[in-house]
Amino acid sequence: MTHQTLDNYVEIDSDKEFKEFKEKNKGFWGKCADAYFKPRKFEKRLYELLGIKTFQKAFMATFGEYRKRHFYNGPDHYQMGKEISKENLERFIEKTKENESIHSPGSIGAVVGLGIALPLSTGSYLAMGLAVASSSIILAINLPVTILQRYNRARIQEVLDKRYGGNK
């Protein structure tokens, strides 16, 4: 397997070597992303107290089959895999990061949008109501899914650490 960067040409024979190369050559923003996505010790318990298990069951019961049939038909789908191998667990963790990256901006955008819209809509109760309603809907869709990604990543990272000594 050969991987090429803009700065140099590197001959790499395996995926393991490529992962090591990427890790060693990670820049500032890559390190910031790692720090953000790393599960914290308190997160799993906090999300359980917030009722994430109930949300997960309800979400999978209502949307899970539809999601599987219509969105994830390729080989890179968001499934654990038939066997619980280190590679499958690591792939699952990467997918949680990807999905969190999709849903987090929606949550942040809803809060920022509400902060901008409310001062602009003074005097108009209809405009204020629409700003609050649309931001609430966007938050209700994105925030629980973001929390679910973080919760699943914490759980899977725990399994990786116990079985294989971490995700490196």
SVG drawing of the C-alpha trace seen along z (x, -y; Angstrom):
<svg xmlns="http://www.w3.org/2000/svg" viewBox="-47 -46 56 59">
<polyline fill="none" stroke="black" stroke-width="0.4" points="0.0,0.0 1.4,-3.4 0.3,-6.7 1.4,-10.0 1.3,-13.4 1.9,-16.8 5.3,-17.2 6.8,-13.8 6.3,-10.4 6.0,-7.7 6.1,-3.9 3.9,-2.2 3.2,1.6 0.3,2.0 -2.7,0.2 -1.0,0.4 2.1,-1.5 -0.2,-4.0 -2.1,-4.6 1.3,-5.0 2.4,-7.4 -0.8,-9.5 -0.6,-9.5 3.1,-10.6 2.4,-13.4 -0.7,-14.8 -0.9,-18.6 -2.3,-21.0 -5.9,-20.7 -5.7,-16.9 -4.5,-17.0 -7.4,-19.4 -9.9,-17.0 -8.4,-14.1 -8.8,-16.0 -12.4,-16.9 -13.4,-13.4 -11.7,-11.6 -14.3,-10.3 -14.1,-11.7 -14.6,-9.6 -17.8,-11.3 -19.6,-11.3 -21.0,-7.8 -22.6,-8.1 -23.9,-11.6 -25.5,-10.5 -27.1,-7.6 -28.6,-10.0 -29.9,-12.1 -31.8,-9.1 -29.7,-8.3 -30.5,-4.5 -34.2,-5.3 -33.6,-7.6 -31.4,-4.9 -34.1,-2.3 -36.8,-4.6 -34.6,-5.9 -33.6,-2.4 -37.2,-1.1 -38.7,-3.9 -35.9,-4.8 -33.3,-2.0 -34.8,0.4 -35.5,-2.5 -32.0,-3.8 -30.4,-0.5 -32.5,0.1 -32.2,-3.3 -28.9,-4.9 -26.3,-2.2 -26.2,0.4 -22.5,0.1 -19.5,1.9 -18.7,-1.2 -22.0,-1.3 -22.4,-2.2 -22.5,1.3 -20.2,3.0 -19.6,6.0 -20.3,9.6 -17.3,10.2 -16.1,7.9 -12.6,7.4 -10.2,4.5 -10.6,3.3 -14.4,3.3 -14.4,1.5 -12.0,-1.2 -14.1,-1.6 -17.2,-2.0 -15.4,-4.7 -14.4,-6.5 -18.1,-6.4 -19.3,-7.9 -16.8,-10.8 -18.0,-11.3 -21.7,-11.3 -21.0,-13.6 -19.2,-16.0 -22.4,-16.1 -24.9,-16.7 -22.8,-19.0 -22.8,-22.0 -26.6,-21.7 -26.9,-22.0 -24.4,-24.9 -26.1,-26.6 -29.5,-26.4 -28.2,-28.1 -26.3,-30.8 -29.2,-31.3 -31.6,-31.8 -29.1,-34.2 -29.1,-36.3 -32.8,-36.0 -34.3,-36.9 -32.8,-40.4 -33.7,-41.1 -37.3,-40.1 -38.2,-42.4 -41.7,-43.5 -42.8,-40.7 -44.2,-37.8 -44.6,-35.7 -40.9,-36.2 -39.8,-35.3 -42.1,-32.3 -40.7,-31.1 -37.1,-31.6 -37.7,-29.6 -39.7,-26.9 -37.2,-26.3 -34.2,-26.3 -36.0,-23.9 -36.8,-21.5 -33.2,-21.6 -31.9,-21.1 -34.3,-18.2 -33.1,-16.5 -29.3,-17.0 -28.5,-17.2 -29.7,-13.7 -27.9,-12.2 -24.7,-14.0 -25.0,-12.7 -25.7,-9.2 -22.5,-9.3 -20.4,-10.4 -22.1,-7.8 -21.5,-4.9 -17.9,-6.0 -17.2,-6.0 -18.7,-2.5 -16.8,-1.1 -13.5,-2.8 -14.0,-1.0 -14.3,2.3 -11.2,1.5 -9.2,0.6 -10.2,3.8 -9.7,6.2 -6.9,4.7 -5.2,2.1 -6.6,-1.0 -7.3,-2.5 -3.8,-3.0"/>
</svg>
